């Protein structure tokens, strides 16, 4: 959908297929929630810090 016509066609398809549009929206929302929200980044940092802490314990043995 790299043209005005392509975008219009895609929008028309979504309007004609509300269940498909709903599923795309749900999938998009889940993708953003899983990959981009602050809680995801906080979890990743926490896991990083925990792995560094455990690596320090291993080195000190």
PDB file with one MODEL, atoms N, CA, C and O in Angstrom:
MODEL        1
ATOM      1  N   UNK A   1       0.850  -1.167   0.000  1.00  0.00           N
ATOM      2  CA  UNK A   1       0.000   0.000   0.000  1.00  0.00           C
ATOM      3  C   UNK A   1       0.902   1.238   0.000  1.00  0.00           C
ATOM      4  O   UNK A   1       0.937   2.003   0.964  1.00  0.00           O
ATOM      5  N   UNK A   2       1.625   1.412  -1.100  1.00  0.00           N
ATOM      6  CA  UNK A   2       2.576   2.511  -1.241  1.00  0.00           C
ATOM      7  C   UNK A   2       2.042   3.622  -2.130  1.00  0.00           C
ATOM      8  O   UNK A   2       2.810   4.466  -2.592  1.00  0.00           O
ATOM      9  N   UNK A   3       0.753   3.636  -2.375  1.00  0.00           N
ATOM     10  CA  UNK A   3       0.147   4.676  -3.195  1.00  0.00           C
ATOM     11  C   UNK A   3      -1.188   5.062  -2.577  1.00  0.00           C
ATOM     12  O   UNK A   3      -1.708   4.372  -1.700  1.00  0.00           O
ATOM     13  N   UNK A   4      -1.720   6.154  -3.043  1.00  0.00           N
ATOM     14  CA  UNK A   4      -3.035   6.583  -2.560  1.00  0.00           C
ATOM     15  C   UNK A   4      -4.076   5.526  -2.914  1.00  0.00           C
ATOM     16  O   UNK A   4      -4.951   5.206  -2.109  1.00  0.00           O
ATOM     17  N   UNK A   5      -3.973   4.995  -4.112  1.00  0.00           N
ATOM     18  CA  UNK A   5      -4.928   3.974  -4.543  1.00  0.00           C
ATOM     19  C   UNK A   5      -4.804   2.711  -3.690  1.00  0.00           C
ATOM     20  O   UNK A   5      -5.807   2.098  -3.325  1.00  0.00           O
ATOM     21  N   UNK A   6      -3.576   2.334  -3.381  1.00  0.00           N
ATOM     22  CA  UNK A   6      -3.362   1.155  -2.549  1.00  0.00           C
ATOM     23  C   UNK A   6      -3.903   1.343  -1.144  1.00  0.00           C
ATOM     24  O   UNK A   6      -4.506   0.434  -0.575  1.00  0.00           O
ATOM     25  N   UNK A   7      -3.685   2.525  -0.589  1.00  0.00           N
ATOM     26  CA  UNK A   7      -4.209   2.821   0.747  1.00  0.00           C
ATOM     27  C   UNK A   7      -5.732   2.815   0.732  1.00  0.00           C
ATOM     28  O   UNK A   7      -6.363   2.276   1.640  1.00  0.00           O
ATOM     29  N   UNK A   8      -6.319   3.412  -0.297  1.00  0.00           N
ATOM     30  CA  UNK A   8      -7.781   3.440  -0.406  1.00  0.00           C
ATOM     31  C   UNK A   8      -8.336   2.023  -0.520  1.00  0.00           C
ATOM     32  O   UNK A   8      -9.353   1.701   0.094  1.00  0.00           O
ATOM     33  N   UNK A   9      -7.675   1.184  -1.296  1.00  0.00           N
ATOM     34  CA  UNK A   9      -8.114  -0.203  -1.448  1.00  0.00           C
ATOM     35  C   UNK A   9      -8.045  -0.939  -0.107  1.00  0.00           C
ATOM     36  O   UNK A   9      -8.975  -1.659   0.257  1.00  0.00           O
ATOM     37  N   UNK A  10      -6.945  -0.756   0.624  1.00  0.00           N
ATOM     38  CA  UNK A  10      -6.782  -1.429   1.917  1.00  0.00           C
ATOM     39  C   UNK A  10      -7.844  -0.970   2.907  1.00  0.00           C
ATOM     40  O   UNK A  10      -8.405  -1.782   3.642  1.00  0.00           O
ATOM     41  N   UNK A  11      -8.119   0.326   2.926  1.00  0.00           N
ATOM     42  CA  UNK A  11      -9.156   0.851   3.829  1.00  0.00           C
ATOM     43  C   UNK A  11     -10.516   0.281   3.450  1.00  0.00           C
ATOM     44  O   UNK A  11     -11.299  -0.099   4.320  1.00  0.00           O
ATOM     45  N   UNK A  12     -10.795   0.222   2.159  1.00  0.00           N
ATOM     46  CA  UNK A  12     -12.067  -0.339   1.696  1.00  0.00           C
ATOM     47  C   UNK A  12     -12.203  -1.795   2.139  1.00  0.00           C
ATOM     48  O   UNK A  12     -13.276  -2.216   2.571  1.00  0.00           O
ATOM     49  N   UNK A  13     -11.117  -2.562   2.033  1.00  0.00           N
ATOM     50  CA  UNK A  13     -11.146  -3.962   2.458  1.00  0.00           C
ATOM     51  C   UNK A  13     -11.456  -4.075   3.951  1.00  0.00           C
ATOM     52  O   UNK A  13     -12.220  -4.945   4.368  1.00  0.00           O
ATOM     53  N   UNK A  14     -10.859  -3.193   4.748  1.00  0.00           N
ATOM     54  CA  UNK A  14     -11.118  -3.222   6.190  1.00  0.00           C
ATOM     55  C   UNK A  14     -12.565  -2.853   6.498  1.00  0.00           C
ATOM     56  O   UNK A  14     -13.190  -3.451   7.373  1.00  0.00           O
ATOM     57  N   UNK A  15     -13.092  -1.869   5.779  1.00  0.00           N
ATOM     58  CA  UNK A  15     -14.482  -1.464   5.999  1.00  0.00           C
ATOM     59  C   UNK A  15     -15.459  -2.563   5.585  1.00  0.00           C
ATOM     60  O   UNK A  15     -16.529  -2.699   6.178  1.00  0.00           O
ATOM     61  N   UNK A  16     -15.100  -3.333   4.585  1.00  0.00           N
ATOM     62  CA  UNK A  16     -15.979  -4.405   4.115  1.00  0.00           C
ATOM     63  C   UNK A  16     -15.817  -5.693   4.923  1.00  0.00           C
ATOM     64  O   UNK A  16     -16.639  -6.603   4.814  1.00  0.00           O
ATOM     65  N   UNK A  17     -14.779  -5.769   5.718  1.00  0.00           N
ATOM     66  CA  UNK A  17     -14.504  -6.973   6.517  1.00  0.00           C
ATOM     67  C   UNK A  17     -14.248  -6.587   7.974  1.00  0.00           C
ATOM     68  O   UNK A  17     -13.105  -6.627   8.428  1.00  0.00           O
ATOM     69  N   UNK A  18     -15.288  -6.217   8.707  1.00  0.00           N
ATOM     70  CA  UNK A  18     -15.086  -5.730  10.076  1.00  0.00           C
ATOM     71  C   UNK A  18     -14.443  -6.753  11.013  1.00  0.00           C
ATOM     72  O   UNK A  18     -13.692  -6.372  11.911  1.00  0.00           O
ATOM     73  N   UNK A  19     -14.722  -8.032  10.823  1.00  0.00           N
ATOM     74  CA  UNK A  19     -14.089  -9.043  11.681  1.00  0.00           C
ATOM     75  C   UNK A  19     -12.580  -9.094  11.438  1.00  0.00           C
ATOM     76  O   UNK A  19     -11.797  -9.215  12.380  1.00  0.00           O
ATOM     77  N   UNK A  20     -12.181  -9.002  10.177  1.00  0.00           N
ATOM     78  CA  UNK A  20     -10.758  -8.980   9.831  1.00  0.00           C
ATOM     79  C   UNK A  20     -10.105  -7.719  10.396  1.00  0.00           C
ATOM     80  O   UNK A  20      -8.999  -7.774  10.934  1.00  0.00           O
ATOM     81  N   UNK A  21     -10.797  -6.580  10.271  1.00  0.00           N
ATOM     82  CA  UNK A  21     -10.275  -5.325  10.812  1.00  0.00           C
ATOM     83  C   UNK A  21     -10.103  -5.422  12.328  1.00  0.00           C
ATOM     84  O   UNK A  21      -9.109  -4.953  12.881  1.00  0.00           O
ATOM     85  N   UNK A  22     -11.081  -6.035  12.989  1.00  0.00           N
ATOM     86  CA  UNK A  22     -10.998  -6.207  14.441  1.00  0.00           C
ATOM     87  C   UNK A  22      -9.806  -7.079  14.814  1.00  0.00           C
ATOM     88  O   UNK A  22      -9.074  -6.771  15.754  1.00  0.00           O
ATOM     89  N   UNK A  23      -9.613  -8.165  14.076  1.00  0.00           N
ATOM     90  CA  UNK A  23      -8.495  -9.075  14.357  1.00  0.00           C
ATOM     91  C   UNK A  23      -7.159  -8.371  14.134  1.00  0.00           C
ATOM     92  O   UNK A  23      -6.235  -8.541  14.929  1.00  0.00           O
ATOM     93  N   UNK A  24      -7.043  -7.584  13.064  1.00  0.00           N
ATOM     94  CA  UNK A  24      -5.812  -6.827  12.824  1.00  0.00           C
ATOM     95  C   UNK A  24      -5.542  -5.854  13.971  1.00  0.00           C
ATOM     96  O   UNK A  24      -4.407  -5.720  14.429  1.00  0.00           O
ATOM     97  N   UNK A  25      -6.592  -5.179  14.427  1.00  0.00           N
ATOM     98  CA  UNK A  25      -6.441  -4.244  15.540  1.00  0.00           C
ATOM     99  C   UNK A  25      -5.992  -4.939  16.813  1.00  0.00           C
ATOM    100  O   UNK A  25      -5.112  -4.446  17.519  1.00  0.00           O
ATOM    101  N   UNK A  26      -6.590  -6.077  17.105  1.00  0.00           N
ATOM    102  CA  UNK A  26      -6.200  -6.833  18.301  1.00  0.00           C
ATOM    103  C   UNK A  26      -4.748  -7.294  18.206  1.00  0.00           C
ATOM    104  O   UNK A  26      -3.988  -7.187  19.169  1.00  0.00           O
ATOM    105  N   UNK A  27      -4.375  -7.805  17.044  1.00  0.00           N
ATOM    106  CA  UNK A  27      -2.993  -8.257  16.855  1.00  0.00           C
ATOM    107  C   UNK A  27      -2.010  -7.100  16.982  1.00  0.00           C
ATOM    108  O   UNK A  27      -0.953  -7.243  17.597  1.00  0.00           O
ATOM    109  N   UNK A  28      -2.358  -5.955  16.403  1.00  0.00           N
ATOM    110  CA  UNK A  28      -1.490  -4.784  16.501  1.00  0.00           C
ATOM    111  C   UNK A  28      -1.345  -4.310  17.934  1.00  0.00           C
ATOM    112  O   UNK A  28      -0.244  -3.987  18.380  1.00  0.00           O
ATOM    113  N   UNK A  29      -2.448  -4.270  18.650  1.00  0.00           N
ATOM    114  CA  UNK A  29      -2.425  -3.848  20.053  1.00  0.00           C
ATOM    115  C   UNK A  29      -1.561  -4.790  20.887  1.00  0.00           C
ATOM    116  O   UNK A  29      -0.782  -4.338  21.727  1.00  0.00           O
ATOM    117  N   UNK A  30      -1.692  -6.076  20.663  1.00  0.00           N
ATOM    118  CA  UNK A  30      -0.895  -7.056  21.405  1.00  0.00           C
ATOM    119  C   UNK A  30       0.588  -6.931  21.057  1.00  0.00           C
ATOM    120  O   UNK A  30       1.444  -7.051  21.934  1.00  0.00           O
ATOM    121  N   UNK A  31       0.889  -6.695  19.795  1.00  0.00           N
ATOM    122  CA  UNK A  31       2.283  -6.531  19.375  1.00  0.00           C
ATOM    123  C   UNK A  31       2.913  -5.324  20.069  1.00  0.00           C
ATOM    124  O   UNK A  31       4.036  -5.407  20.566  1.00  0.00           O
ATOM    125  N   UNK A  32       2.194  -4.209  20.102  1.00  0.00           N
ATOM    126  CA  UNK A  32       2.708  -3.005  20.770  1.00  0.00           C
ATOM    127  C   UNK A  32       2.852  -3.256  22.262  1.00  0.00           C
ATOM    128  O   UNK A  32       3.866  -2.895  22.859  1.00  0.00           O
ATOM    129  N   UNK A  33       1.847  -3.871  22.866  1.00  0.00           N
ATOM    130  CA  UNK A  33       1.910  -4.145  24.305  1.00  0.00           C
ATOM    131  C   UNK A  33       3.108  -5.024  24.629  1.00  0.00           C
ATOM    132  O   UNK A  33       3.800  -4.795  25.621  1.00  0.00           O
ATOM    133  N   UNK A  34       3.350  -6.006  23.814  1.00  0.00           N
ATOM    134  CA  UNK A  34       4.425  -6.961  24.077  1.00  0.00           C
ATOM    135  C   UNK A  34       5.811  -6.387  23.782  1.00  0.00           C
ATOM    136  O   UNK A  34       6.779  -6.748  24.451  1.00  0.00           O
ATOM    137  N   UNK A  35       5.919  -5.515  22.808  1.00  0.00           N
ATOM    138  CA  UNK A  35       7.235  -5.098  22.335  1.00  0.00           C
ATOM    139  C   UNK A  35       7.638  -3.664  22.651  1.00  0.00           C
ATOM    140  O   UNK A  35       8.829  -3.354  22.632  1.00  0.00           O
ATOM    141  N   UNK A  36       6.690  -2.782  22.940  1.00  0.00           N
ATOM    142  CA  UNK A  36       7.057  -1.380  22.997  1.00  0.00           C
ATOM    143  C   UNK A  36       6.640  -0.628  24.253  1.00  0.00           C
ATOM    144  O   UNK A  36       7.102   0.495  24.454  1.00  0.00           O
ATOM    145  N   UNK A  37       5.818  -1.173  25.080  1.00  0.00           N
ATOM    146  CA  UNK A  37       5.355  -0.431  26.246  1.00  0.00           C
ATOM    147  C   UNK A  37       6.435  -0.360  27.319  1.00  0.00           C
ATOM    148  O   UNK A  37       7.343  -1.190  27.366  1.00  0.00           O
ATOM    149  N   UNK A  38       6.316   0.639  28.172  1.00  0.00           N
ATOM    150  CA  UNK A  38       7.296   0.886  29.225  1.00  0.00           C
ATOM    151  C   UNK A  38       7.512  -0.348  30.095  1.00  0.00           C
ATOM    152  O   UNK A  38       8.642  -0.647  30.480  1.00  0.00           O
ATOM    153  N   UNK A  39       6.438  -1.063  30.405  1.00  0.00           N
ATOM    154  CA  UNK A  39       6.593  -2.245  31.261  1.00  0.00           C
ATOM    155  C   UNK A  39       7.504  -3.278  30.609  1.00  0.00           C
ATOM    156  O   UNK A  39       8.245  -3.970  31.307  1.00  0.00           O
ATOM    157  N   UNK A  40       7.464  -3.394  29.300  1.00  0.00           N
ATOM    158  CA  UNK A  40       8.353  -4.331  28.601  1.00  0.00           C
ATOM    159  C   UNK A  40       9.798  -3.899  28.766  1.00  0.00           C
ATOM    160  O   UNK A  40      10.669  -4.726  29.037  1.00  0.00           O
ATOM    161  N   UNK A  41      10.059  -2.603  28.605  1.00  0.00           N
ATOM    162  CA  UNK A  41      11.425  -2.105  28.750  1.00  0.00           C
ATOM    163  C   UNK A  41      11.915  -2.261  30.191  1.00  0.00           C
ATOM    164  O   UNK A  41      13.071  -2.614  30.422  1.00  0.00           O
ATOM    165  N   UNK A  42      11.042  -1.999  31.144  1.00  0.00           N
ATOM    166  CA  UNK A  42      11.423  -2.171  32.547  1.00  0.00           C
ATOM    167  C   UNK A  42      11.758  -3.626  32.841  1.00  0.00           C
ATOM    168  O   UNK A  42      12.727  -3.914  33.543  1.00  0.00           O
ATOM    169  N   UNK A  43      10.958  -4.541  32.305  1.00  0.00           N
ATOM    170  CA  UNK A  43      11.230  -5.963  32.497  1.00  0.00           C
ATOM    171  C   UNK A  43      12.574  -6.351  31.898  1.00  0.00           C
ATOM    172  O   UNK A  43      13.340  -7.101  32.504  1.00  0.00           O
ATOM    173  N   UNK A  44      12.855  -5.838  30.706  1.00  0.00           N
ATOM    174  CA  UNK A  44      14.131  -6.152  30.057  1.00  0.00           C
ATOM    175  C   UNK A  44      15.305  -5.622  30.872  1.00  0.00           C
ATOM    176  O   UNK A  44      16.313  -6.313  31.025  1.00  0.00           O
ATOM    177  N   UNK A  45      15.184  -4.393  31.401  1.00  0.00           N
ATOM    178  CA  UNK A  45      16.258  -3.847  32.238  1.00  0.00           C
ATOM    179  C   UNK A  45      16.427  -4.663  33.514  1.00  0.00           C
ATOM    180  O   UNK A  45      17.552  -4.936  33.933  1.00  0.00           O
ATOM    181  N   UNK A  46      15.321  -5.050  34.129  1.00  0.00           N
ATOM    182  CA  UNK A  46      15.396  -5.857  35.340  1.00  0.00           C
ATOM    183  C   UNK A  46      16.109  -7.182  35.061  1.00  0.00           C
ATOM    184  O   UNK A  46      16.967  -7.604  35.836  1.00  0.00           O
ATOM    185  N   UNK A  47      15.755  -7.827  33.964  1.00  0.00           N
ATOM    186  CA  UNK A  47      16.426  -9.079  33.610  1.00  0.00           C
ATOM    187  C   UNK A  47      17.907  -8.858  33.343  1.00  0.00           C
ATOM    188  O   UNK A  47      18.734  -9.696  33.705  1.00  0.00           O
ATOM    189  N   UNK A  48      18.249  -7.742  32.713  1.00  0.00           N
ATOM    190  CA  UNK A  48      19.653  -7.424  32.463  1.00  0.00           C
ATOM    191  C   UNK A  48      20.398  -7.252  33.778  1.00  0.00           C
ATOM    192  O   UNK A  48      21.472  -7.825  33.966  1.00  0.00           O
ATOM    193  N   UNK A  49      19.831  -6.461  34.694  1.00  0.00           N
ATOM    194  CA  UNK A  49      20.495  -6.225  35.976  1.00  0.00           C
ATOM    195  C   UNK A  49      20.629  -7.516  36.779  1.00  0.00           C
ATOM    196  O   UNK A  49      21.657  -7.756  37.413  1.00  0.00           O
ATOM    197  N   UNK A  50      19.595  -8.340  36.749  1.00  0.00           N
ATOM    198  CA  UNK A  50      19.672  -9.619  37.455  1.00  0.00           C
ATOM    199  C   UNK A  50      20.750 -10.511  36.857  1.00  0.00           C
ATOM    200  O   UNK A  50      21.475 -11.182  37.592  1.00  0.00           O
ATOM    201  N   UNK A  51      20.864 -10.527  35.540  1.00  0.00           N
ATOM    202  CA  UNK A  51      21.897 -11.361  34.920  1.00  0.00           C
ATOM    203  C   UNK A  51      23.284 -10.832  35.254  1.00  0.00           C
ATOM    204  O   UNK A  51      24.212 -11.618  35.445  1.00  0.00           O
ATOM    205  N   UNK A  52      23.442  -9.516  35.328  1.00  0.00           N
ATOM    206  CA  UNK A  52      24.736  -8.944  35.704  1.00  0.00           C
ATOM    207  C   UNK A  52      25.070  -9.284  37.151  1.00  0.00           C
ATOM    208  O   UNK A  52      26.218  -9.592  37.473  1.00  0.00           O
ATOM    209  N   UNK A  53      24.072  -9.229  38.014  1.00  0.00           N
ATOM    210  CA  UNK A  53      24.273  -9.558  39.422  1.00  0.00           C
ATOM    211  C   UNK A  53      24.694 -11.021  39.567  1.00  0.00           C
ATOM    212  O   UNK A  53      25.619 -11.333  40.317  1.00  0.00           O
ATOM    213  N   UNK A  54      24.017 -11.910  38.852  1.00  0.00           N
ATOM    214  CA  UNK A  54      24.361 -13.330  38.923  1.00  0.00           C
ATOM    215  C   UNK A  54      25.727 -13.593  38.305  1.00  0.00           C
ATOM    216  O   UNK A  54      26.461 -14.456  38.787  1.00  0.00           O
ATOM    217  N   UNK A  55      26.076 -12.882  37.272  1.00  0.00           N
ATOM    218  CA  UNK A  55      27.403 -13.038  36.664  1.00  0.00           C
ATOM    219  C   UNK A  55      28.474 -12.612  37.657  1.00  0.00           C
ATOM    220  O   UNK A  55      29.542 -13.222  37.717  1.00  0.00           O
ATOM    221  N   UNK A  56      28.198 -11.572  38.432  1.00  0.00           N
ATOM    222  CA  UNK A  56      29.143 -11.104  39.455  1.00  0.00           C
ATOM    223  C   UNK A  56      29.333 -12.174  40.521  1.00  0.00           C
ATOM    224  O   UNK A  56      30.453 -12.393  40.983  1.00  0.00           O
ATOM    225  N   UNK A  57      28.248 -12.847  40.920  1.00  0.00           N
ATOM    226  CA  UNK A  57      28.344 -13.930  41.903  1.00  0.00           C
ATOM    227  C   UNK A  57      29.214 -15.066  41.377  1.00  0.00           C
ATOM    228  O   UNK A  57      30.015 -15.634  42.118  1.00  0.00           O
ATOM    229  N   UNK A  58      29.059 -15.390  40.117  1.00  0.00           N
ATOM    230  CA  UNK A  58      29.833 -16.479  39.525  1.00  0.00           C
ATOM    231  C   UNK A  58      31.310 -16.115  39.477  1.00  0.00           C
ATOM    232  O   UNK A  58      32.166 -16.955  39.756  1.00  0.00           O
ATOM    233  N   UNK A  59      31.616 -14.869  39.124  1.00  0.00           N
ATOM    234  CA  UNK A  59      33.010 -14.431  39.031  1.00  0.00           C
ATOM    235  C   UNK A  59      33.658 -14.440  40.404  1.00  0.00           C
ATOM    236  O   UNK A  59      34.839 -14.770  40.518  1.00  0.00           O
ATOM    237  N   UNK A  60      32.917 -14.084  41.457  1.00  0.00           N
ATOM    238  CA  UNK A  60      33.504 -14.016  42.788  1.00  0.00           C
ATOM    239  C   UNK A  60      33.714 -15.400  43.399  1.00  0.00           C
ATOM    240  O   UNK A  60      34.388 -15.522  44.421  1.00  0.00           O
ATOM    241  N   UNK A  61      33.153 -16.435  42.796  1.00  0.00           N
ATOM    242  CA  UNK A  61      33.358 -17.786  43.314  1.00  0.00           C
ATOM    243  C   UNK A  61      34.737 -18.194  42.947  1.00  0.00           C
ATOM    244  O   UNK A  61      35.159 -19.304  43.272  1.00  0.00           O
TER     245      UNK A  61
ENDMDL
END
